[in-house]
Amino acid sequence: MSLYTSLTGLAAATKDMAVISNNLANTQTTGFKRSSAKFEDVFASMPGTKASTATGVGTAVASVDQEFSQGDLENSSNVLDLAIAGNGFFGLLLNDGSQGFTRNGGFMLDKNNVIVNAEGYQLLGKSVNAATEKTTGELGSIIIPESIASTTAETARVKFTALTANQTLVLGGVTITAGTDGATADEVAAAFANIASGGAASAAGATIASTTGTLTGWSTGPVSSSSVTFTSTTTGDVTDLANTGTGTVGITSSPANHEFIGLSVDTDGMISARYGDGTIVKTAKIQLAKFENTDGLEFAAGSTYRATNEAGELTFASGGEPGYGSIRSSSIERANVDITTELVDLIKAQRNFQANAKAIETSSALASTLINMRT
């Protein structure tokens, strides 16, 4: 019997060393939480047997528990490297449509501007009403708009060139026709600027033969050499200014849409997107998850967990709300593994293994002695 009892000790020590080795192997894994093996004694007895007479027959692994204590925070250059200072998990939408949870906040934007982690799991949050800055709708993926429509008047810088005899320019509903001697670029620019101010086109030197039409949808600024800047009289996306005359001009229009260039994340999880015109739009808010019993979570892929009945009620809230940690952008949470402690535990597990191996050796020697006894 002692042989089998010691064998359970060897198995327990082996399991203990495996758990400790896994902790040591993940010292550089972002958001990793150390585990510890818990053991229980085993008795070979019938129901009703008194504890004082029960004989132990070894040990068994009761559970392998994770320690969800806070890991150290380390700065990062990636604004979507996120860490939680305090309680909570990042919610994820897994590839099978179910929810997962993690402390590993290494995120990025995919080709569709969806915030995902290295496995492609999507970060969960809620949309934000830009006017009220309040969350709206259901929990879901966070998508950053790739561009926004301009909220200012569009501009078009027109650089004029000289017109030959009877050549025309048609811009914004106004047609200018050059005289028989043609017109210089500066003269054409001055004529357009004069029209925009409500006057008649200059015909000095017979350079401008005629002007017809009314400037519609645009106004013009002062002349700069041979250039005039037109400004739309309405905001947003307007039809670009274009010349349909026989003369030529160069037109440089301001963009109707402004591209996404960067973002920031506040401690409460609010994500603000920045666009090419300097506009900052609050687009979404990360929601942290919390469980009544984190020991009830089960492992999924990577550093991801799944909810179970044993984990208790699942709730979501913004960072910094009562019972929830705050979100730190440009930071990662290191593993909560203390190498010194793990090495000490590894030595203890090794000693336990050696002691049980020695017990087996002793039991084997006793058995051999009994077998070899002569009557």
C-alpha positions as CSV (number, residue, x, y, z in Angstrom):
1,M,0.0,0.0,0.0
2,S,2.8,2.4,0.8
3,L,4.1,2.1,-2.8
4,Y,0.8,3.3,-4.2
5,T,0.6,6.1,-1.6
6,S,4.0,7.4,-2.6
7,L,3.0,7.1,-6.2
8,T,0.2,9.6,-5.6
9,G,2.8,11.9,-4.0
10,L,5.0,11.6,-7.1
11,A,2.0,12.5,-9.3
12,A,1.1,15.4,-7.1
13,A,4.7,16.8,-7.1
14,T,4.9,16.4,-10.9
15,K,1.6,18.3,-11.3
16,D,2.9,21.0,-9.0
17,M,6.1,21.4,-11.0
18,A,4.1,21.5,-14.2
19,V,2.0,24.4,-12.9
20,I,5.0,26.3,-11.6
21,S,6.9,25.7,-14.9
22,N,3.9,27.1,-16.8
23,N,4.0,30.2,-14.6
24,L,7.7,30.7,-15.3
25,A,7.2,30.2,-19.0
26,N,4.7,33.0,-19.1
27,T,6.6,35.7,-17.2
28,Q,6.6,37.8,-20.4
29,T,3.0,37.0,-21.4
30,T,0.9,40.2,-21.3
31,G,-2.0,39.9,-18.8
32,F,-1.0,36.4,-17.7
33,K,-2.3,35.3,-14.3
34,R,-0.3,32.8,-12.3
35,S,-1.8,29.5,-11.2
36,S,-1.2,27.3,-8.1
37,A,-2.1,23.7,-7.6
38,K,-4.2,22.8,-4.6
39,F,-4.2,19.2,-3.1
40,E,-6.3,17.1,-0.9
41,D,-5.7,13.9,1.1
42,V,-7.3,10.6,0.1
43,F,-8.6,8.1,2.6
44,A,-9.5,4.4,2.0
45,S,-12.4,3.8,4.4
46,M,-16.0,2.8,4.5
47,P,-18.7,5.4,5.2
48,G,-19.1,5.9,8.9
49,T,-15.4,5.1,9.7
50,K,-14.0,7.3,12.4
51,A,-11.3,9.8,11.4
52,S,-9.1,8.5,14.2
53,T,-8.9,5.1,12.6
54,A,-8.9,6.1,8.9
55,T,-5.7,5.4,7.0
56,G,-4.6,7.8,4.4
57,V,-3.7,6.4,1.0
58,G,-2.1,9.5,-0.6
59,T,-3.0,12.8,-2.2
60,A,-4.8,14.1,-5.2
61,V,-5.1,17.3,-7.1
62,A,-8.1,19.2,-5.8
63,S,-7.9,22.1,-8.3
64,V,-5.6,24.4,-10.2
65,D,-6.6,28.0,-9.2
66,Q,-5.6,31.2,-10.8
67,E,-4.6,34.3,-8.9
68,F,-6.2,37.4,-10.5
69,S,-4.1,39.9,-8.6
70,Q,-2.9,43.1,-10.4
71,G,0.2,42.8,-12.6
72,D,2.7,45.7,-13.0
73,L,1.9,48.2,-15.7
74,E,4.5,49.0,-18.4
75,N,4.4,51.9,-20.8
76,S,4.0,51.2,-24.6
77,S,4.2,53.3,-27.7
78,N,0.9,51.9,-29.1
79,V,-2.2,53.9,-28.0
80,L,-4.3,50.7,-28.4
81,D,-2.1,48.8,-25.9
82,L,-4.6,48.9,-23.0
83,A,-4.3,47.9,-19.4
84,I,-6.8,47.7,-16.6
85,A,-5.7,49.2,-13.3
86,G,-8.0,47.3,-10.9
87,N,-10.9,44.9,-11.4
88,G,-12.4,43.8,-14.7
89,F,-11.8,42.2,-18.0
90,F,-11.9,43.3,-21.6
91,G,-14.9,41.8,-23.4
92,L,-14.3,40.1,-26.7
93,L,-16.4,38.9,-29.5
94,L,-14.9,35.5,-30.5
95,N,-14.9,34.0,-34.0
96,D,-17.8,31.7,-33.2
97,G,-20.0,34.7,-32.1
98,S,-19.7,34.0,-28.3
99,Q,-18.1,36.3,-25.8
100,G,-14.7,35.9,-24.3
101,F,-12.8,37.9,-21.6
102,T,-9.2,38.8,-21.1
103,R,-6.8,41.0,-19.2
104,N,-4.4,41.1,-22.2
105,G,-5.1,44.5,-23.7
106,G,-2.9,44.3,-26.8
107,F,-5.2,45.7,-29.5
108,M,-4.9,47.1,-33.0
109,L,-7.1,48.2,-35.9
110,D,-7.7,45.7,-38.7
111,K,-8.2,46.5,-42.4
112,N,-11.8,47.5,-41.7
113,N,-10.9,49.8,-38.8
114,V,-12.3,47.4,-36.2
115,I,-10.5,47.2,-32.9
116,V,-9.2,43.6,-32.6
117,N,-6.5,41.7,-30.7
118,A,-3.8,39.5,-32.1
119,E,-6.2,36.5,-32.5
120,G,-8.7,38.7,-34.4
121,Y,-11.2,38.8,-31.5
122,Q,-13.1,42.1,-31.5
123,L,-13.1,44.4,-28.5
124,L,-16.6,45.1,-27.1
125,G,-18.0,48.5,-26.4
126,K,-20.9,50.8,-27.0
127,S,-21.4,53.5,-29.6
128,V,-21.4,57.1,-28.4
129,N,-23.7,60.0,-29.4
130,A,-21.3,62.6,-30.5
131,A,-23.6,65.5,-29.4
132,T,-24.4,64.2,-25.9
133,E,-21.2,62.0,-25.4
134,K,-23.5,59.3,-23.9
135,T,-23.4,55.6,-24.8
136,T,-26.2,54.3,-27.0
137,G,-27.3,51.0,-28.4
138,E,-26.2,47.5,-27.5
139,L,-22.8,46.1,-26.7
140,G,-20.9,45.3,-29.9
141,S,-17.7,45.6,-31.9
142,I,-15.9,49.0,-32.0
143,I,-15.5,50.4,-35.5
144,I,-13.7,53.7,-36.1
145,P,-15.1,55.6,-39.1
146,E,-12.4,55.9,-41.8
147,S,-13.4,59.5,-42.7
148,I,-15.9,62.2,-41.8
149,A,-17.7,64.8,-44.0
150,S,-16.3,68.3,-43.8
151,T,-18.3,70.5,-41.5
152,T,-16.8,73.7,-43.0
153,A,-17.2,75.6,-46.2
154,E,-15.3,74.0,-49.1
155,T,-12.7,76.1,-50.9
156,A,-11.3,76.0,-54.4
157,R,-8.1,77.9,-55.3
158,V,-8.2,78.8,-58.9
159,K,-5.0,79.7,-60.7
160,F,-5.9,81.5,-63.9
161,T,-3.9,81.5,-67.2
162,A,-3.9,83.9,-70.1
163,L,-6.8,83.8,-72.5
164,T,-6.4,84.2,-76.3
165,A,-8.8,86.1,-78.4
166,N,-12.5,85.1,-77.7
167,Q,-11.6,82.3,-75.4
168,T,-14.0,81.7,-72.5
169,L,-14.0,80.6,-68.8
170,V,-17.1,79.3,-67.2
171,L,-16.9,79.1,-63.4
172,G,-19.7,79.0,-60.8
173,G,-22.3,80.1,-63.4
174,V,-20.3,83.0,-64.7
175,T,-18.9,83.2,-68.3
176,I,-16.1,85.5,-69.2
177,T,-15.0,86.0,-72.8
178,A,-11.7,87.5,-73.7
179,G,-11.5,90.4,-76.1
180,T,-9.8,90.3,-79.5
181,D,-6.4,91.0,-78.0
182,G,-6.8,88.3,-75.4
183,A,-6.4,88.8,-71.6
184,T,-3.5,88.1,-69.2
185,A,-3.9,85.8,-66.3
186,D,-3.9,88.7,-63.8
187,E,-6.6,90.5,-65.8
188,V,-8.8,87.4,-65.8
189,A,-8.3,87.0,-62.0
190,A,-9.1,90.6,-61.4
191,A,-12.3,90.3,-63.5
192,F,-13.6,87.3,-61.5
193,A,-12.8,89.0,-58.2
194,N,-14.6,92.1,-59.3
195,I,-17.7,90.1,-60.3
196,A,-17.7,88.4,-56.9
197,S,-17.8,91.7,-55.2
198,G,-20.9,92.7,-57.1
199,G,-19.3,94.9,-59.7
200,A,-18.9,94.6,-63.4
201,A,-15.9,92.9,-65.1
202,S,-13.1,95.3,-66.0
203,A,-12.9,95.9,-69.8
204,A,-9.8,98.1,-69.6
205,G,-7.8,97.7,-72.7
206,A,-10.6,95.7,-74.3
207,T,-9.2,92.6,-72.7
208,I,-12.6,91.3,-71.4
209,A,-15.2,91.4,-74.1
210,S,-18.2,90.2,-72.0
211,T,-19.4,88.7,-68.8
212,T,-22.6,86.9,-68.4
213,G,-24.4,84.9,-65.6
214,T,-24.4,85.1,-61.8
215,L,-21.9,83.5,-59.4
216,T,-23.9,80.8,-57.7
217,G,-23.0,78.7,-54.7
218,W,-19.6,80.4,-54.4
219,S,-18.0,83.7,-53.3
220,T,-14.5,84.9,-54.0
221,G,-11.8,86.4,-52.1
222,P,-9.1,88.9,-53.0
223,V,-6.7,88.4,-55.9
224,S,-3.3,86.9,-55.1
225,S,-1.2,87.4,-58.3
226,S,-3.2,85.4,-60.8
227,S,-5.1,83.3,-58.3
228,V,-8.4,83.7,-56.6
229,T,-9.8,81.5,-53.7
230,F,-13.5,80.6,-54.1
231,T,-15.4,79.6,-51.0
232,S,-18.7,77.7,-51.1
233,T,-21.7,79.4,-49.6
234,T,-22.9,76.2,-47.9
235,T,-21.0,73.7,-45.7
236,G,-20.3,70.0,-46.2
237,D,-19.9,68.1,-49.4
238,V,-20.6,70.4,-52.4
239,T,-20.1,70.0,-56.1
240,D,-16.5,70.8,-56.9
241,L,-15.9,74.0,-58.9
242,A,-15.0,73.2,-62.5
243,N,-14.4,75.1,-65.7
244,T,-16.4,74.2,-68.8
245,G,-15.0,77.0,-71.0
246,T,-12.4,76.9,-73.8
247,G,-9.7,78.4,-71.7
248,T,-7.7,76.6,-69.0
249,V,-7.3,77.1,-65.3
250,G,-5.8,75.1,-62.4
251,I,-8.2,74.3,-59.6
252,T,-7.2,72.9,-56.2
253,S,-10.2,72.0,-54.1
254,S,-10.3,71.3,-50.3
255,P,-11.3,67.8,-49.4
256,A,-15.0,67.1,-48.9
257,N,-14.1,64.3,-46.5
258,H,-11.4,64.2,-43.9
259,E,-9.5,61.0,-43.3
260,F,-8.9,59.3,-39.9
261,I,-5.4,60.0,-38.6
262,G,-5.3,58.8,-35.0
263,L,-7.2,58.2,-31.7
264,S,-6.9,58.4,-28.0
265,V,-8.5,56.4,-25.1
266,D,-9.5,58.0,-21.8
267,T,-9.4,56.2,-18.4
268,D,-13.1,55.6,-18.6
269,G,-12.8,53.9,-22.0
270,M,-14.0,56.7,-24.2
271,I,-12.4,56.5,-27.6
272,S,-11.9,59.8,-29.5
273,A,-11.0,59.7,-33.2
274,R,-9.0,62.5,-34.8
275,Y,-9.4,63.5,-38.4
276,G,-7.4,65.4,-41.0
277,D,-9.1,68.8,-40.4
278,G,-8.3,68.6,-36.7
279,T,-11.8,67.5,-35.8
280,I,-12.0,65.1,-32.8
281,V,-15.1,62.8,-32.6
282,K,-16.0,60.6,-29.6
283,T,-16.9,57.4,-31.4
284,A,-17.3,54.6,-28.8
285,K,-16.7,53.6,-25.2
286,I,-15.1,50.4,-24.0
287,Q,-17.1,48.4,-21.6
288,L,-15.3,46.4,-18.9
289,A,-16.7,43.0,-17.7
290,K,-16.9,41.8,-14.1
291,F,-17.9,38.5,-12.5
292,E,-19.0,37.5,-9.0
293,N,-16.5,34.6,-8.9
294,T,-13.5,34.9,-11.2
295,D,-12.4,31.4,-10.1
296,G,-15.4,30.0,-12.0
297,L,-14.1,31.2,-15.4
298,E,-12.9,28.6,-17.9
299,F,-10.0,28.8,-20.3
300,A,-10.6,29.5,-24.0
301,A,-7.8,30.2,-26.5
302,G,-4.7,32.2,-25.6
303,S,-5.2,34.4,-22.6
304,T,-9.0,34.4,-23.0
305,Y,-11.6,33.1,-20.6
306,R,-15.2,32.1,-21.0
307,A,-18.1,32.6,-18.6
308,T,-19.6,29.7,-16.8
309,N,-22.5,29.3,-14.3
310,E,-19.9,29.0,-11.5
311,A,-18.5,32.5,-12.4
312,G,-21.8,34.0,-11.4
313,E,-23.5,37.1,-12.7
314,L,-21.8,39.0,-15.6
315,T,-22.1,42.8,-15.6
316,F,-20.6,45.5,-17.9
317,A,-19.7,49.1,-17.1
318,S,-17.3,51.9,-18.1
319,G,-13.9,52.1,-16.6
320,G,-13.7,53.9,-13.2
321,E,-17.2,53.1,-12.1
322,P,-17.6,51.6,-8.6
323,G,-16.1,48.1,-8.5
324,Y,-14.4,48.5,-11.9
325,G,-10.8,49.5,-12.7
326,S,-9.7,52.3,-14.9
327,I,-8.3,51.9,-18.4
328,R,-4.7,53.0,-19.1
329,S,-3.8,53.7,-22.8
330,S,-0.3,53.1,-24.1
331,S,0.2,50.6,-21.3
332,I,0.4,46.8,-20.9
333,E,-0.2,44.7,-17.8
334,R,2.7,42.3,-17.2
335,A,2.2,38.8,-15.8
336,N,1.7,38.7,-12.0
337,V,4.5,36.1,-11.7
338,D,7.2,36.7,-9.2
339,I,10.2,34.6,-10.4
340,T,11.8,34.3,-6.9
341,T,8.6,32.9,-5.4
342,E,8.2,30.5,-8.3
343,L,11.7,29.2,-8.0
344,V,11.3,28.6,-4.3
345,D,8.1,26.8,-4.9
346,L,9.8,24.7,-7.6
347,I,12.5,23.7,-5.2
348,K,9.8,22.6,-2.7
349,A,8.0,20.6,-5.3
350,Q,11.3,19.0,-6.3
351,R,12.0,18.1,-2.6
352,N,8.5,16.6,-2.3
353,F,9.2,14.5,-5.5
354,Q,12.5,13.3,-4.1
355,A,10.9,12.4,-0.7
356,N,8.2,10.3,-2.3
357,A,10.7,8.7,-4.6
358,K,12.8,7.8,-1.6
359,A,9.7,6.4,0.1
360,I,9.1,4.1,-2.9
361,E,12.7,3.0,-2.8
362,T,12.4,2.2,0.9
363,S,9.1,0.3,0.4
364,S,10.7,-1.6,-2.5
365,A,13.7,-2.5,-0.3
366,L,11.4,-3.8,2.5
367,A,9.4,-5.8,0.0
368,S,12.6,-7.4,-1.3
369,T,13.7,-8.2,2.2
370,L,10.5,-10.0,2.9
371,I,10.6,-11.9,-0.3
372,N,14.2,-13.1,0.4
373,M,13.6,-14.1,4.0
374,R,14.2,-17.8,4.6
375,T,12.2,-19.8,7.0
